[in-house]
Amino acid sequence: MRVSLGVATNIDIKEINLPTSLTHAYLVPLSDFHVGDINFDEKKLQGYIDWILANDNAYAILNGDILNTATKESVSDCYTGLRPQEELEKAVKLLLPIKDRILASVSGNHCRRVYKSVGIDFSKLLADRLGCYYAGDEAYLKIKVGAGINGKPIVYTLYATHGHQGGRSVGAKVNAIAKLANTCMADLYCYSHIHTLTAHVDLYLVPDIRTNKMNEIKRTFVSSGAFLKRGGYAVTHGYPASKLGSPRIRLSGSVRDVHVSL
């Protein structure tokens, strides 16, 4: 009798082949610009875009809420700032210089509420305008970079989603990120939505039935931060200020190692 160990899911794995000549690659998860909001810090974002352009081994993923797309039903103020079409044009103009460095784009809750109301996916429109891979609500990437001692590329798996759950305390935010491990196995998990820069690592024990040993698998969890200065509903709801920006994730091209700088 044959026993099935599992079935395929509807999550597609996108394979990314970075140059084998790289000793390491940088991955910058960019999210929560909220272009169109009057508190969007364009200067801060431009600094990251310039850094990616200045480094040939730097790449990015867009992890949701790039546009603000406020509606009358949302907590965001729809009477100030840009209109959705203007937001889209501005985001395209900002990101066009790094369009070839964007490995994937994921939707966020702000654009999702517009889709729910009128059936227009602004996240997909942005990805189409930039010509980058649009993954929808979640992305699973297989990233190959450099060459190890056997001459083959080092392979990393990455799961990215914008998220929907948060909390005001640091513990609640970290717990929201850690819950991604319940979705799938990956070397690296990227979360957003909570507007907080943070990262942590755990070790997951996996049995090796060939050697009868338990192998330690390192998993890295990252929150991608935001580019929205404190104001508007953040003030009226009593949210504290947080450090703006994105983490820089270093993927080694010679040995399997993930390092995060905040």
C-alpha positions in Angstrom: 0.0 0.0 0.0 1.3 3.4 -1.0 1.0 6.2 1.6 0.8 9.8 0.4 2.9 12.2 2.4 1.2 15.3 1.2 -0.7 17.0 -1.6 0.1 20.1 -3.7 -1.2 23.4 -2.7 -2.3 26.4 -4.8 0.8 28.4 -3.6 3.2 28.7 -6.6 6.9 28.9 -6.0 8.6 31.6 -7.9 12.2 30.8 -8.7 14.7 33.7 -8.7 18.1 33.2 -10.2 20.5 35.9 -9.1 24.1 36.1 -10.5 26.4 33.2 -9.5 29.2 35.8 -9.3 27.7 37.4 -6.2 29.4 36.8 -2.9 26.2 38.0 -1.3 23.0 39.8 -2.1 20.9 42.3 -0.3 17.2 42.1 -0.1 15.2 45.1 1.0 11.5 44.5 1.8 9.7 47.7 1.1 6.2 48.3 2.4 3.7 50.7 3.9 4.6 53.8 1.9 1.0 55.0 2.0 1.7 57.2 -1.0 -1.1 59.8 -1.1 -1.2 60.3 2.7 0.1 63.7 3.7 2.4 62.0 6.2 4.2 59.8 3.6 8.0 60.4 4.0 9.1 60.5 0.4 12.6 61.7 1.3 13.1 58.7 3.5 12.0 56.3 0.8 14.1 58.0 -1.8 17.2 57.3 0.3 16.5 53.5 0.1 15.8 53.6 -3.6 19.1 55.5 -4.2 20.9 52.9 -2.1 19.5 50.0 -4.1 20.5 51.7 -7.4 24.0 52.3 -6.1 24.5 48.6 -5.2 24.4 46.1 -8.0 23.8 43.3 -5.6 20.7 44.9 -4.0 17.1 43.8 -4.7 13.7 44.6 -3.3 10.3 43.1 -2.7 7.1 45.3 -2.4 5.2 43.9 0.6 1.9 45.8 0.4 0.3 49.2 1.3 2.4 51.0 -1.2 -0.6 53.2 -1.9 -2.9 54.7 0.7 -6.2 54.5 -1.3 -8.4 55.9 1.5 -12.1 55.5 1.2 -15.0 56.9 3.1 -15.3 53.7 5.1 -11.6 53.5 6.1 -9.9 55.0 9.1 -7.6 57.0 6.8 -8.6 60.5 5.8 -9.9 60.4 2.2 -10.4 64.2 2.0 -6.7 65.1 2.1 -3.7 64.0 0.1 -3.8 62.5 -3.4 -6.5 60.6 -5.2 -5.9 56.9 -5.9 -5.1 57.5 -9.6 -2.6 60.2 -8.6 -1.1 57.8 -5.9 -0.6 55.2 -8.6 1.2 57.6 -10.9 3.5 58.9 -8.1 4.4 55.4 -6.9 5.2 54.3 -10.5 7.5 57.3 -10.9 9.3 56.6 -7.6 9.8 52.9 -8.2 10.5 52.9 -12.0 14.3 53.3 -11.5 14.5 50.0 -9.6 11.8 48.1 -11.5 14.4 45.5 -12.6 15.5 44.9 -9.0 12.0 44.2 -7.7 11.7 40.4 -7.2 8.0 40.3 -6.3 5.1 42.4 -5.3 2.4 41.5 -2.7 -0.9 43.2 -2.0 -1.8 45.0 1.2 -4.9 45.7 3.1 -5.3 49.3 1.9 -5.5 48.2 -1.8 -7.6 45.2 -0.8 -10.4 47.3 0.6 -10.7 49.1 -2.8 -10.9 45.8 -4.5 -13.6 44.7 -2.2 -15.6 47.9 -2.9 -15.2 48.2 -6.7 -13.2 45.3 -7.9 -10.0 47.2 -8.8 -6.7 45.8 -7.6 -4.4 48.8 -7.4 -1.5 46.5 -6.3 -1.7 44.6 -9.5 -2.0 47.8 -11.5 1.2 49.0 -9.9 3.0 45.7 -10.5 1.9 45.7 -14.2 3.1 49.2 -14.7 6.5 48.3 -13.2 6.6 45.0 -15.1 7.4 43.0 -12.0 6.0 39.7 -10.7 2.7 40.1 -8.8 2.1 37.4 -6.3 -1.3 38.5 -4.9 -1.8 38.1 -1.1 1.3 36.0 -0.5 4.6 35.2 -2.3 6.8 32.1 -1.9 10.2 32.6 -3.5 13.1 30.3 -4.2 16.1 32.5 -4.4 19.4 31.2 -5.8 22.6 33.3 -5.3 26.3 32.9 -5.7 28.1 29.5 -5.6 29.0 27.3 -2.6 32.0 24.9 -2.2 30.3 22.5 -4.6 30.0 25.2 -7.3 26.2 25.2 -7.0 24.2 28.3 -6.0 23.1 28.8 -2.4 19.3 28.4 -2.3 17.0 30.3 0.1 13.2 30.1 0.5 11.3 33.2 1.4 7.6 33.6 2.4 6.2 37.1 2.2 2.8 38.5 3.0 1.6 41.9 4.1 -0.3 40.7 7.1 -3.5 41.8 8.9 -2.8 41.2 12.5 -0.8 43.4 14.9 -1.2 44.9 18.3 0.3 47.8 20.3 2.8 45.9 22.4 6.1 44.7 21.1 5.2 41.1 22.1 1.9 41.2 20.1 3.8 42.4 17.0 6.5 39.7 17.3 3.8 37.1 17.8 2.1 38.2 14.6 5.3 37.7 12.7 6.1 34.3 14.3 2.7 33.0 13.3 3.8 32.9 9.7 5.7 29.7 10.6 2.2 28.1 10.9 1.7 28.7 7.2 4.7 27.1 5.6 8.4 26.3 6.1 10.9 28.9 4.9 14.3 30.2 5.6 13.1 33.8 5.7 9.6 35.2 6.5 8.7 38.8 5.7 5.8 40.6 7.4 4.5 44.2 7.2 1.4 46.0 8.3 2.5 46.7 11.9 4.8 49.7 10.9 7.6 48.4 13.2 11.1 47.4 12.3 12.0 44.1 14.0 13.6 40.8 13.4 14.2 37.5 15.3 15.6 34.1 14.7 14.6 30.6 15.8 15.8 27.1 15.3 13.4 24.4 14.0 14.3 20.7 14.6 13.7 18.4 11.6 14.3 14.7 11.7 16.7 13.2 9.2 15.5 9.7 8.6 18.7 8.8 6.7 21.0 9.5 9.7 18.6 9.3 12.6 19.6 12.7 13.7 17.7 15.9 14.3 18.8 18.7 12.0 18.6 22.4 13.1 16.9 24.6 10.6 17.4 28.4 11.1 14.4 30.5 10.4 14.6 34.3 10.2 11.5 36.5 10.8 11.5 40.1 9.6 9.0 43.0 9.8 9.6 45.5 7.0 8.7 48.8 8.8 7.0 51.8 7.1 7.5 55.2 5.5 4.6 56.9 7.2 5.3 59.7 9.8 3.2 59.8 12.9 0.0 61.8 12.3 -3.7 61.4 11.3 -5.3 58.2 12.8 -2.0 57.2 14.4 -2.4 60.2 16.7 -6.1 60.0 17.2 -5.8 56.3 18.1 -2.8 56.9 20.4 -0.2 54.9 18.5 3.4 55.8 19.4 6.0 57.0 16.9 8.2 54.3 15.3 11.5 54.2 13.4 10.8 54.6 9.7 12.6 52.6 7.0 13.2 49.0 5.9 15.6 46.3 7.0 18.5 45.2 4.9 18.7 41.4 4.6 22.0 39.9 3.6 21.9 36.5 1.8 25.3 34.9 1.6 26.3 33.5 -1.8 29.0 31.2 -0.4 27.4 29.6 2.7 23.8 29.4 3.9 23.5 32.4 6.1 20.9 35.1 6.5 21.8 38.3 8.3 19.4 41.2 9.1 20.4 44.9 9.7 17.7 47.2 11.1 
